[in-house]
Amino acid sequence: MKYQKQIDKIILKALREDIGSGDITTMATISKNQKGTANLIVKENGIVAGVEITKRVFTLFDNKLKIKSFLKDGDKGKTQDIILKISGRIASILSAERTALNFLQRMSGIATLSKKFSEEIKYTKAKIIDTRKTVPGLRILDKRAVELGGCKNHRLGLFDMFLIKDNHIAAAGSISTAVKGCKKLIKVKNKKFKIEVETENLDQVNEAIESGVDIIMLDNFEISVMKKAVELIKNKAKVEASGGITLETVREIAETGVDYISVGALTHSVKALDISLDIES
């Protein structure tokens, strides 16, 4: 699994947060060596994501648990589908249950919403991309869920791509000055980074074109102005649309000819998919 060490740290931290000095309810009600089987069950239709993470939660907590998969990451889950069957010490299953479900439900919710967005624009050239509006500490998992829903990742953080936003422009004095600073740093680091600029009007679009950037973001542009911007840019840079984009508006935006559409809602206001864990009686 990609980023395995980082993911294991996230999981172990989450388990410590939940269990602390011990799961006192399970200690009081379940025999330590009692064995059984539990099923993780889909309660509403959606894209299942976080299956491998969920398996890792249980095996990190108790490596003697046996897990059988019925659905894999990226599969369409239907109501009452079994995702995983977990067998072994019931106390271990119950103690790790909430941590596992928190990851699985959130990631599946992100993947499900991402799939809806990707389906809306599948007949256009545009690609839906995510943002950095993720839960602190969970960005790797949030962005993996976006991919499993059929969308693309933007930058992982502040370190892997230049994105000159309005405040950078205001502080630097102009787009051209900010871009020059980025190009200077590229030479110093002797490493290639893409440069993207956020624009708010056509004058800024023209300045970004003249500055020779890789991507031009059109932030909160009206459709008519967005079309003009796309025509201006042509093949001089990639074009990203951004700002308050919804399932109701995304197709019309994609049809303007933009290359990317960034949607913060994929990760910042997602609804968890309804999934439960049930002990077999």
C-alpha positions, 0 to 999 in steps of 0.5 A, a space after each residue: 500500500 502506498 504511504 504504508 508507514 504514514 498510514 500505519 501511524 495514522 491508524 495507530 494514533 486513531 486507535 490510541 485516541 479511541 481506546 486509551 487505557 482500555 475498552 472498559 465496556 468490552 472488558 466488562 461484558 465480553 470474555 477475553 477469549 470468546 471467539 466469533 464473526 462479524 460482518 461489515 455491511 453496506 447500508 446504502 448504495 455507494 462506492 466502497 473505499 478504505 477497505 484495505 485501511 479497514 483491514 489494516 486497522 483490525 490486523 494492527 490491533 490483533 494480528 490473529 484476526 482472520 479477514 475475508 473480503 467480498 468487496 474491494 476498494 472502488 467497488 460499487 456497494 449495494 445495500 446489504 452487501 457484505 464488505 468484510 467478514 472478520 473472525 477471531 476474538 470478539 473483544 478485539 473486533 469490538 474494540 477496533 470497530 469504531 476506528 475502522 468504521 470512521 475510516 471506512 465510512 468517511 472514505 466511502 462517502 468521499 469516493 461516492 461523491 467523487 463518483 457522482 462528480 466524475 459521472 457528470 462530466 465524463 463526456 467532456 475533456 475536463 477532470 475533477 480534481 480535489 483541494 487541500 481542504 482535508 481533515 488535518 492528518 488524514 490528507 493521504 486517506 482523503 485524497 486516496 478516496 477521491 481517486 477511488 471515486 474516479 477523480 484526480 488529486 491536485 497537489 498533495 501540499 505546499 511543497 510539490 507545486 506553486 499555486 499563486 493565490 490572491 494573497 500572494 499576488 497582493 503581497 508580491 505586487 503583481 502576478 508577473 512579480 510572483 511568477 518571477 519569484 517562483 521561476 527563480 526558486 526553481 533555478 535555485 532548487 534545480 527541480 521542476 515544479 509546475 506554476 499555477 496562478 489564481 485569476 479573478 478577471 480577464 486582465 489577470 488572465 492575460 498577465 498570467 499568459 504573458 508570465 508563462 505559467 503552466 496552469 491558470 485558475 479561473 476563480 468564481 468566473 461567470 460562465 460567459 467570462 469563463 468561455 472568453 478566458 478559455 478562448 484567450 488561453 487556448 493552448 498556452 496553459 492548462 485551465 482550471 475552474 474553481 469556486 463554489 462548484 456543485 453537481 448542478 453546475 459542474 457539467 456546464 462548467 466542463 462544457 466551457 472547455 476547461 481542463 480541470 475543475 477543482 471541488 473542495 466539497 469532495 473532502 471538506 463537506 462530505 457525508 459519510 456512507 452508512 456502513 455497519 458492523 454486525 456480530 453474527 449471532 
